[in-house]
């Protein structure tokens, strides 16, 4: 019985080049940095809210 490979030339041509992968990696790193900054800002805002709540209870 002959078994055909699933990785045809057409599928191989769909693979990304190193340049495409590098560009995508840079874009993803920029997005991660932006999201990290948003999380930091959210944490600071939550700390402010917590401090206001604690301050109002004393």
OpenMM code with the backbone's topology and positions (N, CA, C; nanometers):
from openmm import Vec3, app, unit

residues = "UNK UNK UNK UNK UNK UNK UNK UNK UNK UNK UNK UNK UNK UNK UNK UNK UNK UNK UNK UNK UNK UNK UNK UNK UNK UNK UNK UNK UNK UNK UNK UNK UNK UNK UNK UNK UNK UNK UNK UNK UNK UNK UNK UNK UNK UNK UNK UNK UNK UNK UNK UNK UNK UNK UNK UNK UNK UNK".split()
positions = [
    Vec3(0.0833, -0.1175, 0.0000),
    Vec3(0.0000, 0.0000, 0.0000),
    Vec3(0.0881, 0.1244, 0.0000),
    Vec3(0.0597, 0.2175, -0.0904),
    Vec3(0.1360, 0.3415, -0.1012),
    Vec3(0.0681, 0.4486, -0.0175),
    Vec3(0.1502, 0.5110, 0.0654),
    Vec3(0.0969, 0.6178, 0.1502),
    Vec3(0.1519, 0.7507, 0.1008),
    Vec3(0.0639, 0.8446, 0.0740),
    Vec3(0.1054, 0.9749, 0.0247),
    Vec3(0.1351, 1.0686, 0.1403),
    Vec3(0.2324, 1.1520, 0.1182),
    Vec3(0.2692, 1.2495, 0.2204),
    Vec3(0.1698, 1.3644, 0.2210),
    Vec3(0.1461, 1.4176, 0.3380),
    Vec3(0.0512, 1.5266, 0.3535),
    Vec3(0.1134, 1.6628, 0.3212),
    Vec3(0.2459, 1.6723, 0.3237),
    Vec3(0.3118, 1.8011, 0.3019),
    Vec3(0.3411, 1.8219, 0.1532),
    Vec3(0.2420, 1.8635, 0.0829),
    Vec3(0.2559, 1.8848, -0.0603),
    Vec3(0.3335, 2.0134, -0.0874),
    Vec3(0.3732, 2.0326, -0.2093),
    Vec3(0.4448, 2.1543, -0.2484),
    Vec3(0.3577, 2.2763, -0.2244),
    Vec3(0.2301, 2.2632, -0.2497),
    Vec3(0.1375, 2.3736, -0.2274),
    Vec3(0.1393, 2.4151, -0.0806),
    Vec3(0.1392, 2.3178, 0.0084),
    Vec3(0.1426, 2.3470, 0.1515),
    Vec3(0.2775, 2.4065, 0.1915),
    Vec3(0.3834, 2.3574, 0.1323),
    Vec3(0.5162, 2.4099, 0.1632),
    Vec3(0.5280, 2.5554, 0.1207),
    Vec3(0.4643, 2.5932, 0.0117),
    Vec3(0.4690, 2.7310, -0.0355),
    Vec3(0.3932, 2.8261, 0.0563),
    Vec3(0.3050, 2.7728, 0.1401),
    Vec3(0.2300, 2.8549, 0.2344),
    Vec3(0.3148, 2.8927, 0.3559),
    Vec3(0.4263, 2.8273, 0.3751),
    Vec3(0.5126, 2.8551, 0.4901),
    Vec3(0.5682, 2.9964, 0.4796),
    Vec3(0.5882, 3.0572, 0.5953),
    Vec3(0.6371, 3.1949, 0.5992),
    Vec3(0.7890, 3.1970, 0.5855),
    Vec3(0.8372, 3.3024, 0.5217),
    Vec3(0.9817, 3.3189, 0.5075),
    Vec3(1.0386, 3.3722, 0.6387),
    Vec3(1.1695, 3.3683, 0.6516),
    Vec3(1.2346, 3.4211, 0.7713),
    Vec3(1.2055, 3.5692, 0.7886),
    Vec3(1.2003, 3.6432, 0.6778),
    Vec3(1.1706, 3.7859, 0.6849),
    Vec3(1.0292, 3.8100, 0.7371),
    Vec3(0.9337, 3.7293, 0.6896),
    Vec3(0.7959, 3.7420, 0.7374),
    Vec3(0.7869, 3.7076, 0.8856),
    Vec3(0.8553, 3.6031, 0.9261),
    Vec3(0.8539, 3.5634, 1.0664),
    Vec3(0.9189, 3.6694, 1.1545),
    Vec3(1.0278, 3.7274, 1.1074),
    Vec3(1.0952, 3.8322, 1.1834),
    Vec3(1.0050, 3.9535, 1.1996),
    Vec3(0.9396, 3.9940, 1.0926),
    Vec3(0.8482, 4.1083, 1.0971),
    Vec3(0.7324, 4.0799, 1.1926),
    Vec3(0.6759, 3.9601, 1.1813),
    Vec3(0.5648, 3.9222, 1.2689),
    Vec3(0.6094, 3.9193, 1.4146),
    Vec3(0.7292, 3.8695, 1.4390),
    Vec3(0.7840, 3.8645, 1.5744),
    Vec3(0.7987, 4.0054, 1.6315),
    Vec3(0.8491, 4.0988, 1.5527),
    Vec3(0.8647, 4.2370, 1.5977),
    Vec3(0.7292, 4.2997, 1.6291),
    Vec3(0.6298, 4.2734, 1.5444),
    Vec3(0.4952, 4.3267, 1.5681),
    Vec3(0.4361, 4.2703, 1.6963),
    Vec3(0.4556, 4.1407, 1.7180),
    Vec3(0.4022, 4.0778, 1.8388),
    Vec3(0.4724, 4.1295, 1.9639),
    Vec3(0.6023, 4.1519, 1.9547),
    Vec3(0.6763, 4.2069, 2.0694),
    Vec3(0.6274, 4.3477, 2.1031),
    Vec3(0.5966, 4.4267, 2.0009),
    Vec3(0.5441, 4.5612, 2.0242),
    Vec3(0.4071, 4.5539, 2.0913),
    Vec3(0.3239, 4.4604, 2.0478),
    Vec3(0.1916, 4.4432, 2.1085),
    Vec3(0.2045, 4.3996, 2.2541),
    Vec3(0.2975, 4.3094, 2.2810),
    Vec3(0.3189, 4.2624, 2.4179),
    Vec3(0.3629, 4.3788, 2.5064),
    Vec3(0.4535, 4.4615, 2.4569),
    Vec3(0.4996, 4.5769, 2.5346),
    Vec3(0.3840, 4.6717, 2.5645),
    Vec3(0.2985, 4.6959, 2.4663),
    Vec3(0.1834, 4.7844, 2.4865),
    Vec3(0.0876, 4.7244, 2.5891),
    Vec3(0.0635, 4.5948, 2.5810),
    Vec3(-0.0259, 4.5295, 2.6762),
    Vec3(0.0326, 4.5285, 2.8171),
    Vec3(0.1642, 4.5115, 2.8276),
    Vec3(0.2289, 4.5170, 2.9591),
    Vec3(0.2090, 4.6543, 3.0218),
    Vec3(0.2221, 4.7584, 2.9414),
    Vec3(0.2031, 4.8948, 2.9914),
    Vec3(0.0580, 4.9149, 3.0358),
    Vec3(-0.0365, 4.8614, 2.9604),
    Vec3(-0.1775, 4.8735, 2.9982),
    Vec3(-0.2051, 4.8014, 3.1302),
    Vec3(-0.1453, 4.6847, 3.1495),
    Vec3(-0.1632, 4.6111, 3.2749),
    Vec3(-0.1033, 4.6897, 3.3906),
    Vec3(0.0144, 4.7474, 3.3710),
    Vec3(0.0759, 4.8295, 3.4753),
    Vec3(-0.0134, 4.9475, 3.5118),
    Vec3(-0.0678, 5.0152, 3.4111),
    Vec3(-0.1555, 5.1291, 3.4362),
    Vec3(-0.2828, 5.0852, 3.5090),
    Vec3(-0.3359, 4.9717, 3.4724),
    Vec3(-0.4551, 4.9196, 3.5397),
    Vec3(-0.4250, 4.8875, 3.6858),
    Vec3(-0.3102, 4.8262, 3.7106),
    Vec3(-0.2711, 4.7946, 3.8483),
    Vec3(-0.2564, 4.9215, 3.9313),
    Vec3(-0.1955, 5.0241, 3.8743),
    Vec3(-0.1808, 5.1509, 3.9460),
    Vec3(-0.3166, 5.2131, 3.9757),
    Vec3(-0.4071, 5.2067, 3.8803),
    Vec3(-0.5413, 5.2613, 3.9005),
    Vec3(-0.6144, 5.1843, 4.0099),
    Vec3(-0.6001, 5.0531, 4.0107),
    Vec3(-0.6635, 4.9728, 4.1150),
    Vec3(-0.6054, 5.0047, 4.2529),
    Vec3(-0.4757, 5.0284, 4.2584),
    Vec3(-0.4134, 5.0684, 4.3850),
    Vec3(-0.4714, 5.2018, 4.4322),
    Vec3(-0.4882, 5.2956, 4.3420),
    Vec3(-0.5471, 5.4252, 4.3774),
    Vec3(-0.6878, 5.4071, 4.4330),
    Vec3(-0.7681, 5.3250, 4.3687),
    Vec3(-0.9049, 5.3002, 4.4154),
    Vec3(-0.9026, 5.2351, 4.5535),
    Vec3(-0.8149, 5.1385, 4.5711),
    Vec3(-0.8040, 5.0713, 4.7005),
    Vec3(-0.7646, 5.1709, 4.8098),
    Vec3(-0.6661, 5.2553, 4.7809),
    Vec3(-0.6217, 5.3544, 4.8795),
    Vec3(-0.7331, 5.4522, 4.9127),
    Vec3(-0.8136, 5.4893, 4.8139),
    Vec3(-0.9252, 5.5796, 4.8387),
    Vec3(-1.0295, 5.5116, 4.9274),
    Vec3(-1.0542, 5.3845, 4.9028),
    Vec3(-1.1518, 5.3118, 4.9835),
    Vec3(-1.1034, 5.2977, 5.1281),
    Vec3(-0.9775, 5.2651, 5.1443),
    Vec3(-0.9193, 5.2492, 5.2787),
    Vec3(-0.9187, 5.3840, 5.3499),
    Vec3(-0.8840, 5.4878, 5.2775),
    Vec3(-0.8812, 5.6230, 5.3354),
    Vec3(-1.0182, 5.6684, 5.3799),
    Vec3(-1.1218, 5.6279, 5.3091),
    Vec3(-1.2587, 5.6674, 5.3445),
    Vec3(-1.3121, 5.5899, 5.4640),
    Vec3(-1.2511, 5.4767, 5.4967),
    Vec3(-1.2994, 5.3936, 5.6068),
    Vec3(-1.2366, 5.4342, 5.7399),
    Vec3(-1.1293, 5.5068, 5.7347),
    Vec3(-1.0592, 5.5420, 5.8596),
    Vec3(-1.1187, 5.6642, 5.9226),
] * unit.nanometer
topology = app.Topology()
chain = topology.addChain("A")
for resn in residues:
    res = topology.addResidue(resn, chain)
    for name in ("N", "CA", "C"):
        topology.addAtom(name, app.Element.getBySymbol(name[0]), res)
